[in-house]
């Protein structure tokens, strides 16, 4: 009987360790979906809602990897009342590593 008790305890410890591992590691494995709108808006001095409205109007959703045109950047910067340089700096700051300019 004592041998069975140890096996059951071992199985419970293994199960608890596995669940803990999944709970800790799982959130780190998923990349966030989309840009951090709140942080970008804050750095540009506007609200997330305003930034998103303006961005969706001027720079419609596009295939991944295709950057906005220079005309779209100028129009977006003007609508947000910031310089194109400031817009570029903030957008580069939050660009995923795989897309950063080298």
LUMKOLKE-871396 format. One record per residue (C-alpha): x, y, z; residue in one letter. Coordinates in steps of 0.2 Angstrom, whole numbers, plus 5000, padded with zeros to 4 digits. Last residue first. Layout:
XYZA...
//
This chain:
509452414800X507652464798X506552374811X505352244804X505852094813X506152194829X504252244829X504052434827X503652524843X505152644843X505152654824X503352724825X503852854838X505352914828X504352924811X502953024819X504153144827X505053164810X503453184801X503053334813X501553324824X499753394823X498953224822X498053264806X499753344799X500753184804X499453074796X499453174780X501353184779X501552994783X500252954769X501153064757X502752974761X501952804758X501452684772X502552534775X502252364766X502852234778X501152154782X499852184769X498852344771X497552404783X497052584778X498252724781X497352894781X495652844788X496252704799X497652814806X496552954810X495252844819X496652754828X497552904834X495952984840X495452834850X497152814858X497152994864X498453114858X500153174863X501253074850X502052974864X500352944872X499652884855X501052764852X500852694869X498952674868X499052594850X500252464855X500452394837X499552234832X499252064840X500452034854X501651894852X501151734861X502551624869X502751734884X500951694890X501251504889X502851504899X502151534917X500451444916X501151304906X502651274918X501451284933X500351154925X501751044922X502451064940X500751024947X500550864936X502350804941X501950834960X500250744958X501150594949X502450584962X501150584976X500250444967X501750344965X502250364983X500550314990X500650154979X502250104987X501450125004X500050005000X
//
